[in-house]
């Protein structure tokens, strides 16, 4: 997970410099992550407004 970057907008973890989902720059400065498999039934996903399964950073600076 070390080399991954997180999108500042949707918190999606990716190894791209730009988020594949929102086309916004990603940041190396993130901490904690959560894997969302079923956004419809996940409290965390609702809290973070996540609607698509994937790996997400909890905090992005
Ligand atoms: Zn994004």
PDB file of the backbone (N, CA, C, O) and the ligand in Angstrom, with CONECT records:
HET     ZN  A 101       1
ATOM      1  N   UNK A   1       0.838  -1.211   0.000  1.00  0.00           N
ATOM      2  CA  UNK A   1       0.000   0.000   0.000  1.00  0.00           C
ATOM      3  C   UNK A   1       0.874   1.264   0.000  1.00  0.00           C
ATOM      4  O   UNK A   1       0.376   2.364  -0.237  1.00  0.00           O
ATOM      5  N   UNK A   2       2.166   1.103   0.264  1.00  0.00           N
ATOM      6  CA  UNK A   2       3.034   2.261   0.467  1.00  0.00           C
ATOM      7  C   UNK A   2       3.091   3.218  -0.726  1.00  0.00           C
ATOM      8  O   UNK A   2       3.107   4.438  -0.559  1.00  0.00           O
ATOM      9  N   UNK A   3       3.120   2.645  -1.927  1.00  0.00           N
ATOM     10  CA  UNK A   3       3.311   3.492  -3.096  1.00  0.00           C
ATOM     11  C   UNK A   3       2.008   4.016  -3.684  1.00  0.00           C
ATOM     12  O   UNK A   3       1.998   4.702  -4.706  1.00  0.00           O
ATOM     13  N   UNK A   4       0.941   3.688  -3.034  1.00  0.00           N
ATOM     14  CA  UNK A   4      -0.335   4.150  -3.557  1.00  0.00           C
ATOM     15  C   UNK A   4      -0.567   5.618  -3.216  1.00  0.00           C
ATOM     16  O   UNK A   4      -0.008   6.152  -2.258  1.00  0.00           O
ATOM     17  N   UNK A   5      -1.399   6.245  -4.018  1.00  0.00           N
ATOM     18  CA  UNK A   5      -1.796   7.628  -3.771  1.00  0.00           C
ATOM     19  C   UNK A   5      -3.303   7.680  -3.635  1.00  0.00           C
ATOM     20  O   UNK A   5      -4.028   6.828  -4.150  1.00  0.00           O
ATOM     21  N   UNK A   6      -3.748   8.697  -2.933  1.00  0.00           N
ATOM     22  CA  UNK A   6      -5.181   8.806  -2.690  1.00  0.00           C
ATOM     23  C   UNK A   6      -5.750  10.060  -3.328  1.00  0.00           C
ATOM     24  O   UNK A   6      -5.128  11.123  -3.311  1.00  0.00           O
ATOM     25  N   UNK A   7      -6.929   9.921  -3.886  1.00  0.00           N
ATOM     26  CA  UNK A   7      -7.610  11.074  -4.484  1.00  0.00           C
ATOM     27  C   UNK A   7      -8.102  12.011  -3.392  1.00  0.00           C
ATOM     28  O   UNK A   7      -8.691  11.574  -2.403  1.00  0.00           O
ATOM     29  N   UNK A   8      -7.855  13.309  -3.581  1.00  0.00           N
ATOM     30  CA  UNK A   8      -8.267  14.280  -2.566  1.00  0.00           C
ATOM     31  C   UNK A   8      -9.774  14.469  -2.553  1.00  0.00           C
ATOM     32  O   UNK A   8     -10.337  14.949  -1.570  1.00  0.00           O
ATOM     33  N   UNK A   9     -10.408  14.101  -3.619  1.00  0.00           N
ATOM     34  CA  UNK A   9     -11.847  14.291  -3.717  1.00  0.00           C
ATOM     35  C   UNK A   9     -12.633  13.064  -3.238  1.00  0.00           C
ATOM     36  O   UNK A   9     -13.454  13.169  -2.327  1.00  0.00           O
ATOM     37  N   UNK A  10     -12.378  11.898  -3.854  1.00  0.00           N
ATOM     38  CA  UNK A  10     -13.190  10.718  -3.521  1.00  0.00           C
ATOM     39  C   UNK A  10     -12.456   9.720  -2.631  1.00  0.00           C
ATOM     40  O   UNK A  10     -13.035   8.708  -2.236  1.00  0.00           O
ATOM     41  N   UNK A  11     -11.162   9.997  -2.303  1.00  0.00           N
ATOM     42  CA  UNK A  11     -10.359   9.164  -1.408  1.00  0.00           C
ATOM     43  C   UNK A  11      -9.987   7.810  -2.003  1.00  0.00           C
ATOM     44  O   UNK A  11      -9.438   6.967  -1.293  1.00  0.00           O
ATOM     45  N   UNK A  12     -10.262   7.580  -3.258  1.00  0.00           N
ATOM     46  CA  UNK A  12      -9.907   6.330  -3.907  1.00  0.00           C
ATOM     47  C   UNK A  12      -8.392   6.144  -3.933  1.00  0.00           C
ATOM     48  O   UNK A  12      -7.659   7.080  -4.252  1.00  0.00           O
ATOM     49  N   UNK A  13      -7.914   4.926  -3.597  1.00  0.00           N
ATOM     50  CA  UNK A  13      -6.490   4.647  -3.652  1.00  0.00           C
ATOM     51  C   UNK A  13      -6.114   4.133  -5.034  1.00  0.00           C
ATOM     52  O   UNK A  13      -6.772   3.246  -5.577  1.00  0.00           O
ATOM     53  N   UNK A  14      -5.056   4.694  -5.594  1.00  0.00           N
ATOM     54  CA  UNK A  14      -4.615   4.339  -6.932  1.00  0.00           C
ATOM     55  C   UNK A  14      -3.111   4.541  -7.032  1.00  0.00           C
ATOM     56  O   UNK A  14      -2.529   5.232  -6.196  1.00  0.00           O
ATOM     57  N   UNK A  15      -2.470   3.953  -8.036  1.00  0.00           N
ATOM     58  CA  UNK A  15      -1.046   4.273  -8.215  1.00  0.00           C
ATOM     59  C   UNK A  15      -0.858   5.321  -9.305  1.00  0.00           C
ATOM     60  O   UNK A  15       0.274   5.614  -9.691  1.00  0.00           O
ATOM     61  N   UNK A  16      -1.927   5.877  -9.792  1.00  0.00           N
ATOM     62  CA  UNK A  16      -1.837   6.956 -10.788  1.00  0.00           C
ATOM     63  C   UNK A  16      -1.658   8.310 -10.121  1.00  0.00           C
ATOM     64  O   UNK A  16      -2.013   8.487  -8.956  1.00  0.00           O
ATOM     65  N   UNK A  17      -1.105   9.266 -10.863  1.00  0.00           N
ATOM     66  CA  UNK A  17      -0.977  10.634 -10.365  1.00  0.00           C
ATOM     67  C   UNK A  17      -2.302  11.376 -10.437  1.00  0.00           C
ATOM     68  O   UNK A  17      -2.501  12.408  -9.796  1.00  0.00           O
ATOM     69  N   UNK A  18      -3.192  10.823 -11.230  1.00  0.00           N
ATOM     70  CA  UNK A  18      -4.498  11.445 -11.389  1.00  0.00           C
ATOM     71  C   UNK A  18      -5.567  10.393 -11.087  1.00  0.00           C
ATOM     72  O   UNK A  18      -5.452   9.246 -11.519  1.00  0.00           O
ATOM     73  N   UNK A  19      -6.572  10.774 -10.368  1.00  0.00           N
ATOM     74  CA  UNK A  19      -7.639   9.837 -10.035  1.00  0.00           C
ATOM     75  C   UNK A  19      -8.362   9.377 -11.298  1.00  0.00           C
ATOM     76  O   UNK A  19      -8.819  10.204 -12.088  1.00  0.00           O
ATOM     77  N   UNK A  20      -8.468   8.054 -11.494  1.00  0.00           N
ATOM     78  CA  UNK A  20      -9.130   7.541 -12.695  1.00  0.00           C
ATOM     79  C   UNK A  20     -10.628   7.855 -12.706  1.00  0.00           C
ATOM     80  O   UNK A  20     -11.288   7.783 -13.743  1.00  0.00           O
ATOM     81  N   UNK A  21     -11.133   8.196 -11.548  1.00  0.00           N
ATOM     82  CA  UNK A  21     -12.572   8.425 -11.447  1.00  0.00           C
ATOM     83  C   UNK A  21     -12.932   9.902 -11.599  1.00  0.00           C
ATOM     84  O   UNK A  21     -13.870  10.229 -12.326  1.00  0.00           O
ATOM     85  N   UNK A  22     -12.211  10.796 -10.933  1.00  0.00           N
ATOM     86  CA  UNK A  22     -12.581  12.224 -11.005  1.00  0.00           C
ATOM     87  C   UNK A  22     -11.577  13.069 -11.777  1.00  0.00           C
ATOM     88  O   UNK A  22     -11.779  14.274 -11.922  1.00  0.00           O
ATOM     89  N   UNK A  23     -10.496  12.464 -12.277  1.00  0.00           N
ATOM     90  CA  UNK A  23      -9.489  13.214 -13.046  1.00  0.00           C
ATOM     91  C   UNK A  23      -8.867  14.350 -12.243  1.00  0.00           C
ATOM     92  O   UNK A  23      -8.458  15.366 -12.805  1.00  0.00           O
ATOM     93  N   UNK A  24      -8.800  14.174 -10.939  1.00  0.00           N
ATOM     94  CA  UNK A  24      -8.167  15.168 -10.075  1.00  0.00           C
ATOM     95  C   UNK A  24      -6.840  14.603  -9.564  1.00  0.00           C
ATOM     96  O   UNK A  24      -6.683  13.386  -9.460  1.00  0.00           O
ATOM     97  N   UNK A  25      -5.877  15.491  -9.243  1.00  0.00           N
ATOM     98  CA  UNK A  25      -4.575  15.011  -8.765  1.00  0.00           C
ATOM     99  C   UNK A  25      -4.691  14.231  -7.466  1.00  0.00           C
ATOM    100  O   UNK A  25      -5.504  14.555  -6.601  1.00  0.00           O
ATOM    101  N   UNK A  26      -3.861  13.191  -7.343  1.00  0.00           N
ATOM    102  CA  UNK A  26      -3.872  12.389  -6.126  1.00  0.00           C
ATOM    103  C   UNK A  26      -2.732  12.829  -5.208  1.00  0.00           C
ATOM    104  O   UNK A  26      -1.818  13.534  -5.634  1.00  0.00           O
ATOM    105  N   UNK A  27      -2.796  12.406  -3.946  1.00  0.00           N
ATOM    106  CA  UNK A  27      -1.810  12.822  -2.956  1.00  0.00           C
ATOM    107  C   UNK A  27      -1.142  11.604  -2.333  1.00  0.00           C
ATOM    108  O   UNK A  27      -1.788  10.585  -2.088  1.00  0.00           O
ATOM    109  N   UNK A  28       0.176  11.721  -2.075  1.00  0.00           N
ATOM    110  CA  UNK A  28       0.897  10.652  -1.392  1.00  0.00           C
ATOM    111  C   UNK A  28       0.675  10.728   0.109  1.00  0.00           C
ATOM    112  O   UNK A  28       0.963   9.783   0.844  1.00  0.00           O
ATOM    113  N   UNK A  29       0.165  11.856   0.547  1.00  0.00           N
ATOM    114  CA  UNK A  29       0.028  12.064   1.991  1.00  0.00           C
ATOM    115  C   UNK A  29      -1.369  11.671   2.458  1.00  0.00           C
ATOM    116  O   UNK A  29      -2.270  12.500   2.580  1.00  0.00           O
ATOM    117  N   UNK A  30      -1.511  10.379   2.713  1.00  0.00           N
ATOM    118  CA  UNK A  30      -2.787   9.893   3.214  1.00  0.00           C
ATOM    119  C   UNK A  30      -2.511   8.914   4.346  1.00  0.00           C
ATOM    120  O   UNK A  30      -1.394   8.410   4.466  1.00  0.00           O
ATOM    121  N   UNK A  31      -3.482   8.645   5.157  1.00  0.00           N
ATOM    122  CA  UNK A  31      -3.287   7.686   6.244  1.00  0.00           C
ATOM    123  C   UNK A  31      -4.541   6.858   6.474  1.00  0.00           C
ATOM    124  O   UNK A  31      -5.666   7.353   6.406  1.00  0.00           O
ATOM    125  N   UNK A  32      -4.311   5.595   6.745  1.00  0.00           N
ATOM    126  CA  UNK A  32      -5.394   4.660   7.004  1.00  0.00           C
ATOM    127  C   UNK A  32      -6.157   4.338   5.737  1.00  0.00           C
ATOM    128  O   UNK A  32      -6.315   5.192   4.864  1.00  0.00           O
ATOM    129  N   UNK A  33      -6.627   3.118   5.636  1.00  0.00           N
ATOM    130  CA  UNK A  33      -7.445   2.808   4.468  1.00  0.00           C
ATOM    131  C   UNK A  33      -8.515   1.801   4.824  1.00  0.00           C
ATOM    132  O   UNK A  33      -8.433   1.075   5.815  1.00  0.00           O
ATOM    133  N   UNK A  34      -9.515   1.791   3.975  1.00  0.00           N
ATOM    134  CA  UNK A  34     -10.612   0.865   4.191  1.00  0.00           C
ATOM    135  C   UNK A  34     -10.974   0.252   2.839  1.00  0.00           C
ATOM    136  O   UNK A  34     -10.964   0.930   1.812  1.00  0.00           O
ATOM    137  N   UNK A  35     -11.294  -1.040   2.859  1.00  0.00           N
ATOM    138  CA  UNK A  35     -11.723  -1.689   1.623  1.00  0.00           C
ATOM    139  C   UNK A  35     -13.241  -1.832   1.663  1.00  0.00           C
ATOM    140  O   UNK A  35     -13.795  -2.512   2.527  1.00  0.00           O
ATOM    141  N   UNK A  36     -13.886  -1.194   0.732  1.00  0.00           N
ATOM    142  CA  UNK A  36     -15.349  -1.235   0.663  1.00  0.00           C
ATOM    143  C   UNK A  36     -15.761  -2.263  -0.394  1.00  0.00           C
ATOM    144  O   UNK A  36     -15.450  -2.112  -1.575  1.00  0.00           O
ATOM    145  N   UNK A  37     -16.451  -3.290   0.040  1.00  0.00           N
ATOM    146  CA  UNK A  37     -16.896  -4.314  -0.907  1.00  0.00           C
ATOM    147  C   UNK A  37     -18.374  -4.151  -1.251  1.00  0.00           C
ATOM    148  O   UNK A  37     -18.811  -4.467  -2.357  1.00  0.00           O
ATOM    149  N   UNK A  38     -19.121  -3.656  -0.289  1.00  0.00           N
ATOM    150  CA  UNK A  38     -20.560  -3.541  -0.477  1.00  0.00           C
ATOM    151  C   UNK A  38     -21.037  -2.175   0.044  1.00  0.00           C
ATOM    152  O   UNK A  38     -21.534  -2.074   1.166  1.00  0.00           O
ATOM    153  N   UNK A  39     -20.882  -1.141  -0.766  1.00  0.00           N
ATOM    154  CA  UNK A  39     -21.169   0.227  -0.316  1.00  0.00           C
ATOM    155  C   UNK A  39     -22.590   0.415   0.189  1.00  0.00           C
ATOM    156  O   UNK A  39     -22.833   1.233   1.077  1.00  0.00           O
ATOM    157  N   UNK A  40     -23.530  -0.337  -0.372  1.00  0.00           N
ATOM    158  CA  UNK A  40     -24.930  -0.170   0.028  1.00  0.00           C
ATOM    159  C   UNK A  40     -25.179  -0.599   1.465  1.00  0.00           C
ATOM    160  O   UNK A  40     -26.119  -0.129   2.107  1.00  0.00           O
ATOM    161  N   UNK A  41     -24.328  -1.500   1.971  1.00  0.00           N
ATOM    162  CA  UNK A  41     -24.545  -2.005   3.315  1.00  0.00           C
ATOM    163  C   UNK A  41     -23.379  -1.691   4.236  1.00  0.00           C
ATOM    164  O   UNK A  41     -23.163  -2.392   5.224  1.00  0.00           O
ATOM    165  N   UNK A  42     -22.622  -0.637   3.921  1.00  0.00           N
ATOM    166  CA  UNK A  42     -21.480  -0.261   4.745  1.00  0.00           C
ATOM    167  C   UNK A  42     -21.691   1.112   5.362  1.00  0.00           C
ATOM    168  O   UNK A  42     -21.944   2.094   4.663  1.00  0.00           O
ATOM    169  N   UNK A  43     -21.582   1.162   6.694  1.00  0.00           N
ATOM    170  CA  UNK A  43     -21.733   2.423   7.420  1.00  0.00           C
ATOM    171  C   UNK A  43     -20.628   3.401   7.026  1.00  0.00           C
ATOM    172  O   UNK A  43     -20.868   4.595   6.845  1.00  0.00           O
ATOM    173  N   UNK A  44     -19.410   2.868   6.896  1.00  0.00           N
ATOM    174  CA  UNK A  44     -18.270   3.719   6.541  1.00  0.00           C
ATOM    175  C   UNK A  44     -18.474   4.315   5.151  1.00  0.00           C
ATOM    176  O   UNK A  44     -18.230   5.500   4.925  1.00  0.00           O
ATOM    177  N   UNK A  45     -18.922   3.476   4.235  1.00  0.00           N
ATOM    178  CA  UNK A  45     -19.150   3.939   2.866  1.00  0.00           C
ATOM    179  C   UNK A  45     -20.165   5.080   2.857  1.00  0.00           C
ATOM    180  O   UNK A  45     -19.991   6.062   2.136  1.00  0.00           O
ATOM    181  N   UNK A  46     -21.210   4.953   3.644  1.00  0.00           N
ATOM    182  CA  UNK A  46     -22.228   6.004   3.707  1.00  0.00           C
ATOM    183  C   UNK A  46     -21.647   7.287   4.286  1.00  0.00           C
ATOM    184  O   UNK A  46     -21.914   8.386   3.798  1.00  0.00           O
ATOM    185  N   UNK A  47     -20.851   7.126   5.331  1.00  0.00           N
ATOM    186  CA  UNK A  47     -20.228   8.268   5.992  1.00  0.00           C
ATOM    187  C   UNK A  47     -19.313   9.023   5.035  1.00  0.00           C
ATOM    188  O   UNK A  47     -19.242  10.252   5.056  1.00  0.00           O
ATOM    189  N   UNK A  48     -18.604   8.249   4.184  1.00  0.00           N
ATOM    190  CA  UNK A  48     -17.642   8.849   3.267  1.00  0.00           C
ATOM    191  C   UNK A  48     -18.241   9.123   1.889  1.00  0.00           C
ATOM    192  O   UNK A  48     -17.539   9.564   0.978  1.00  0.00           O
ATOM    193  N   UNK A  49     -19.528   8.864   1.741  1.00  0.00           N
ATOM    194  CA  UNK A  49     -20.211   9.058   0.459  1.00  0.00           C
ATOM    195  C   UNK A  49     -19.615   8.215  -0.660  1.00  0.00           C
ATOM    196  O   UNK A  49     -19.473   8.675  -1.793  1.00  0.00           O
ATOM    197  N   UNK A  50     -19.271   6.980  -0.329  1.00  0.00           N
ATOM    198  CA  UNK A  50     -18.709   6.063  -1.319  1.00  0.00           C
ATOM    199  C   UNK A  50     -19.827   5.194  -1.884  1.00  0.00           C
ATOM    200  O   UNK A  50     -20.600   4.594  -1.137  1.00  0.00           O
ATOM    201  N   UNK A  51     -19.902   5.136  -3.191  1.00  0.00           N
ATOM    202  CA  UNK A  51     -20.959   4.336  -3.819  1.00  0.00           C
ATOM    203  C   UNK A  51     -20.393   3.224  -4.696  1.00  0.00           C
ATOM    204  O   UNK A  51     -21.146   2.407  -5.225  1.00  0.00           O
ATOM    205  N   UNK A  52     -19.054   3.191  -4.854  1.00  0.00           N
ATOM    206  CA  UNK A  52     -18.423   2.180  -5.697  1.00  0.00           C
ATOM    207  C   UNK A  52     -17.430   1.373  -4.883  1.00  0.00           C
ATOM    208  O   UNK A  52     -16.624   1.961  -4.162  1.00  0.00           O
ATOM    209  N   UNK A  53     -17.454   0.030  -4.968  1.00  0.00           N
ATOM    210  CA  UNK A  53     -16.501  -0.788  -4.227  1.00  0.00           C
ATOM    211  C   UNK A  53     -15.055  -0.463  -4.611  1.00  0.00           C
ATOM    212  O   UNK A  53     -14.765  -0.113  -5.755  1.00  0.00           O
ATOM    213  N   UNK A  54     -14.156  -0.588  -3.628  1.00  0.00           N
ATOM    214  CA  UNK A  54     -12.739  -0.314  -3.896  1.00  0.00           C
ATOM    215  C   UNK A  54     -12.004  -0.059  -2.604  1.00  0.00           C
ATOM    216  O   UNK A  54     -12.564  -0.223  -1.520  1.00  0.00           O
ATOM    217  N   UNK A  55     -10.729   0.350  -2.715  1.00  0.00           N
ATOM    218  CA  UNK A  55      -9.920   0.695  -1.554  1.00  0.00           C
ATOM    219  C   UNK A  55      -9.869   2.214  -1.420  1.00  0.00           C
ATOM    220  O   UNK A  55      -9.627   2.929  -2.392  1.00  0.00           O
ATOM    221  N   UNK A  56     -10.098   2.689  -0.217  1.00  0.00           N
ATOM    222  CA  UNK A  56     -10.158   4.130   0.004  1.00  0.00           C
ATOM    223  C   UNK A  56      -9.305   4.540   1.196  1.00  0.00           C
ATOM    224  O   UNK A  56      -9.208   3.805   2.179  1.00  0.00           O
ATOM    225  N   UNK A  57      -8.694   5.705   1.108  1.00  0.00           N
ATOM    226  CA  UNK A  57      -7.940   6.252   2.234  1.00  0.00           C
ATOM    227  C   UNK A  57      -8.918   6.914   3.199  1.00  0.00           C
ATOM    228  O   UNK A  57      -9.899   7.532   2.786  1.00  0.00           O
ATOM    229  N   UNK A  58      -8.632   6.771   4.485  1.00  0.00           N
ATOM    230  CA  UNK A  58      -9.499   7.409   5.476  1.00  0.00           C
ATOM    231  C   UNK A  58      -9.223   8.902   5.553  1.00  0.00           C
ATOM    232  O   UNK A  58     -10.145   9.711   5.657  1.00  0.00           O
ATOM    233  N   UNK A  59      -7.945   9.257   5.500  1.00  0.00           N
ATOM    234  CA  UNK A  59      -7.575  10.673   5.564  1.00  0.00           C
ATOM    235  C   UNK A  59      -6.625  11.023   4.424  1.00  0.00           C
ATOM    236  O   UNK A  59      -5.657  10.303   4.176  1.00  0.00           O
ATOM    237  N   UNK A  60      -6.894  12.102   3.745  1.00  0.00           N
ATOM    238  CA  UNK A  60      -6.015  12.585   2.677  1.00  0.00           C
ATOM    239  C   UNK A  60      -5.687  14.038   2.954  1.00  0.00           C
ATOM    240  O   UNK A  60      -6.576  14.857   3.189  1.00  0.00           O
ATOM    241  N   UNK A  61      -4.379  14.352   2.922  1.00  0.00           N
ATOM    242  CA  UNK A  61      -3.973  15.733   3.163  1.00  0.00           C
ATOM    243  C   UNK A  61      -3.638  16.445   1.864  1.00  0.00           C
ATOM    244  O   UNK A  61      -3.275  17.621   1.880  1.00  0.00           O
TER     245      UNK A  61
HETATM  246 ZN    ZN A 101     -11.260  10.709  -7.135  1.00  0.00          ZN
END
